Amino acid sequence: MVTRYDLWIDQAEPGRFVLNELYTDADALAAHRASAHFQTYLASINNLAERSAFTLNPLAFG
């Protein structure tokens, strides 16, 4: 399950957008990536825009 997503516009390059998604856990991310709508997105995104995907871990501090 996605718990949050944010869409950002690059201040230095207004035509660049960044979508940040936060999932409850690795299983939720895997389920999303296996979904039909995500597979449709993957099949068409390269014709529409540059795409870079990163999987990150939270950094604990404090």
MARNU-713775 format. One record per atom (N, C-alpha, C, O): residue in one letter; y, x, z. Coordinates in steps of 0.1 Angstrom, whole numbers, padded with zeros to 4 digits, always signed. Last residue first. Example, Ala and Ser with C-alpha at 12.3 -4.5 7.8 and 13.67 -1.06 7.14 Angstrom:
BEGIN
S-0022+0128+0071
S-0011+0137+0071
S+0000+0129+0079
S+0011+0134+0080
A-0057+0132+0078
A-0045+0123+0078
A-0033+0132+0078
A-0033+0142+0085
This chain:
BEGIN
G+0113+0190+0150
G+0119+0184+0162
G+0115+0190+0174
G+0119+0185+0185
F+0091+0179+0123
F+0101+0188+0129
F+0107+0182+0142
F+0105+0170+0144
A+0068+0178+0097
A+0071+0174+0111
A+0081+0184+0117
A+0079+0196+0115
L+0069+0167+0065
L+0072+0179+0073
L+0076+0174+0087
L+0086+0167+0089
P+0044+0151+0045
P+0056+0151+0054
P+0057+0164+0062
P+0047+0170+0066
N+0035+0163+0013
N+0031+0160+0027
N+0044+0160+0035
N+0053+0167+0033
L+0035+0151-0021
L+0040+0159-0010
L+0035+0154+0003
L+0030+0143+0005
T+0030+0152-0054
T+0024+0146-0042
T+0027+0156-0030
T+0024+0167-0030
F+0049+0146-0082
F+0046+0155-0071
F+0040+0147-0060
F+0044+0136-0057
A+0054+0145-0117
A+0048+0138-0105
A+0045+0149-0095
A+0040+0159-0098
S+0076+0140-0143
S+0070+0150-0134
S+0066+0142-0121
S+0073+0135-0116
R+0084+0130-0175
R+0078+0126-0163
R+0072+0138-0155
R+0065+0146-0161
E+0108+0119-0199
E+0101+0130-0192
E+0095+0125-0179
E+0102+0117-0172
A+0101+0087-0216
A+0109+0096-0207
A+0101+0108-0203
A+0089+0108-0204
L+0086+0074-0235
L+0099+0068-0231
L+0108+0078-0223
L+0120+0078-0224
N+0062+0084-0240
N+0070+0081-0252
N+0084+0076-0248
N+0093+0075-0257
N+0052+0087-0214
N+0055+0099-0222
N+0063+0096-0234
N+0070+0105-0239
I+0046+0060-0207
I+0058+0067-0201
I+0062+0079-0209
I+0073+0082-0211
S+0022+0048-0216
S+0034+0046-0223
S+0046+0055-0219
S+0056+0057-0227
A+0001+0053-0199
A-0002+0053-0214
A+0011+0052-0222
A+0011+0056-0233
L+0011+0049-0174
L+0008+0062-0178
L+0006+0063-0193
L+0010+0073-0200
Y+0013+0020-0174
Y+0025+0029-0173
Y+0022+0043-0178
Y+0030+0048-0186
T-0014+0014-0175
T-0005+0010-0186
T+0008+0018-0186
T+0012+0022-0197
Q-0021+0024-0150
Q-0027+0030-0162
Q-0019+0026-0174
Q-0018+0034-0183
F-0006+0007-0133
F-0003+0021-0134
F-0009+0028-0146
F-0002+0036-0152
H-0019-0018-0138
H-0005-0016-0142
H+0000-0002-0142
H+0008+0002-0150
A-0045-0013-0129
A-0043-0015-0143
A-0028-0013-0147
A-0025-0008-0157
S-0049+0014-0105
S-0046+0000-0109
S-0043-0001-0124
S-0039+0009-0130
A-0052+0040-0097
A-0064+0034-0104
A-0061+0020-0109
A-0068+0014-0116
R-0029+0045-0082
R-0031+0052-0095
R-0043+0047-0103
R-0043+0049-0115
H-0034+0028-0060
H-0023+0025-0069
H-0025+0032-0083
H-0023+0026-0093
A-0056+0041-0048
A-0057+0027-0053
A-0046+0024-0063
A-0049+0017-0073
A-0043+0065-0041
A-0055+0065-0051
A-0057+0051-0057
A-0059+0050-0069
L-0025+0055-0022
L-0020+0062-0034
L-0031+0062-0045
L-0028+0059-0057
A-0043+0046-0003
A-0034+0037-0009
A-0028+0043-0022
A-0027+0035-0032
D-0056+0070+0004
D-0064+0059-0002
D-0055+0049-0009
D-0058+0044-0020
A-0035+0084+0017
A-0041+0089+0004
A-0049+0078-0003
A-0049+0078-0015
D-0012+0059+0030
D-0022+0070+0031
D-0027+0074+0017
D-0023+0068+0007
T+0010+0044+0025
T+0005+0044+0038
T-0004+0056+0041
T-0005+0061+0051
Y+0035+0060+0004
Y+0023+0052+0006
Y+0018+0054+0020
Y+0021+0064+0027
L+0066+0060-0012
L+0059+0064+0001
L+0047+0054+0003
L+0049+0042+0004
E+0083+0073-0040
E+0074+0062-0034
E+0067+0068-0022
E+0063+0080-0021
N+0111+0077-0059
N+0104+0082-0047
N+0096+0071-0041
N+0102+0061-0037
L+0123+0084-0090
L+0117+0073-0082
L+0108+0080-0071
L+0100+0088-0074
V+0152+0094-0105
V+0141+0099-0097
V+0136+0087-0088
V+0144+0080-0081
F+0169+0099-0136
F+0165+0090-0125
F+0153+0096-0117
F+0144+0102-0124
R+0195+0110-0156
R+0182+0113-0149
R+0180+0105-0137
R+0189+0104-0128
G+0220+0105-0165
G+0209+0099-0172
G+0195+0102-0167
G+0185+0098-0172
P+0237+0120-0149
P+0236+0106-0147
P+0225+0099-0155
P+0221+0088-0151
E+0235+0148-0135
E+0230+0144-0148
E+0227+0129-0147
E+0216+0125-0144
A+0245+0151-0109
A+0249+0161-0119
A+0245+0157-0133
A+0251+0162-0143
Q+0233+0130-0096
Q+0248+0131-0097
Q+0253+0141-0107
Q+0263+0138-0113
D+0206+0111-0105
D+0211+0125-0103
D+0226+0126-0106
D+0231+0122-0116
I+0198+0083-0088
I+0204+0088-0100
I+0209+0102-0096
I+0216+0104-0086
W+0167+0069-0074
W+0179+0078-0073
W+0185+0081-0087
W+0177+0081-0097
L+0150+0045-0057
L+0154+0049-0070
L+0167+0057-0069
L+0177+0051-0064
D+0123+0043-0034
D+0138+0045-0036
D+0140+0050-0051
D+0132+0058-0056
Y+0100+0024-0016
Y+0103+0032-0028
Y+0118+0032-0029
Y+0125+0022-0026
R+0074+0020+0009
R+0089+0022+0005
R+0090+0028-0008
R+0082+0037-0012
T+0048+0016+0011
T+0056+0011+0022
T+0071+0012+0019
T+0079+0006+0025
V+0022+0006-0009
V+0034+0013-0009
V+0043+0007+0002
V+0045-0005+0003
M-0012+0008+0000
M+0000+0000+0000
M+0012+0009+0000
M+0013+0018+0008
